[in-house]
Amino acid sequence: MSGPSALPRETPLPGRVAPAPGRTRLRPLRILALLALLAVGGAAAWWRFAPAPPVAAGVLAYGTIDIRQSQLAFNDSDRIARILVQEGDRVRQGQLLAELDTARLQAAADKAQADVDAARNTLTRLHNGSRPEEIAQARAALAAARATEANDQITYARFAALARTSAESLLNRDNAEQALKVAAANRESAEQVLALAVEGPRWEDVAVAEAQSRSAEAALALARRQLADARLVAPADGTIEDRILEVGDMATPDRPALTLDLSNPVYARAYLPERELGRVRPGMRAYIESDAYPGERFAAWVGFIATTAEFTPKTVETTEVRTELVYRMHVYACNPEGRLRLGAPVTVVVPLNDNAPSSGGERPCG
């Protein structure tokens, strides 16, 4: 049958196989599967051999500047005679700040000095012993006693011989005998006086005098200490925060007269997150950043980390949830120019690279 709709079928060429039905549709699927396999393999290789993400270079903590204060009080009781500083004055260690009325204390020191002089003179006299003149005087007294005894011995012998022949009364003989006994006793007394003068004072008397001298010197030291306590000096560098007492007020050891801010060093009271506790140790180097000085860092060091956890204080602005457990940390910084002020919010940065803790506690600020 022939006609326009009847087309002759294509005769395959010799040696060529005709494609099977559906084979043309499978080829794109295979290409897609191959591409997917290559993508998965590349991702696995990248994950296996890619470098690890960098570790954080430092630990951040947030807090505020804190300053230690000293309540300065006199170590004695009396009226305040003068105060030499005002609020806000910067003072140096050892600087005189105020002074009490010293009339009473000066009189007590003068009396103690006189007692020391008397005790020392007494001790010196005992140590020196008898003077040569005293020894010579004792020898002369002994010679006189011996002469008297010899004369009384002759008198008694004469009266005794006469009394035996009744040429002298027995009364005169007895009186001569008693006079001889008195002369002998006086001679023995003079001998003992000379021996004492030669030997010098007893060691017990010297020991008593030495103890009295030490007691007087101790009383003098106490009087001088009380006189020195009438001067109130700065125990360290700082700033006068408050004048609590004024001239004419009665000062006592338990009543502060001045308040001193110990502003060098200061410390930041910061809070360390619990997850960072294992990476920060006391003695590590740190930096303090303040909003008052943008782009500037203050060299510091970690001085204290609390042993117990607490919840983040509400006054500390952090990027973490406020119910997170944190550890209180003190980070100290030298502050010779007073630029870090009490209560200023700060950020603490603790580097982790090449930052081994150093021993020695708080570092001095020159």
Secondary structure, 3 states (H helix, E strand, C coil): CCCCCCCCCCCCCCCCCCCCCCHHHHHHHHHHHHHHHHHHHHHHHHHHHCCCCCCCCEEEEEEEEEEEEEEECCCCCEEEEEECCCCCCEECCCCEEEEECCHHHHHHHHHHHHHHHHHHHHHHHHHHCCCHHHHHHHHHHHHHHHHHHHHHHHHHHHHHHHHHCCCCCHHHHHHHHHHHHHHHHHHHHHHHHHHHHHHCCCHHHHHHHHHHHHHHHHHHHHHHHHHHCCEEECCCCEEEEEECCCCCCEECCCCCCEEEEEEEEEEEEEEEEHHHHHHCCCCCEEEEEECCCCCCEEEEEEEEECCCCEECCCCCCCCCCCCCEEEEEEEEECCCCCCCCCCCEEEEEEECCCCCCCCCCCCCCC
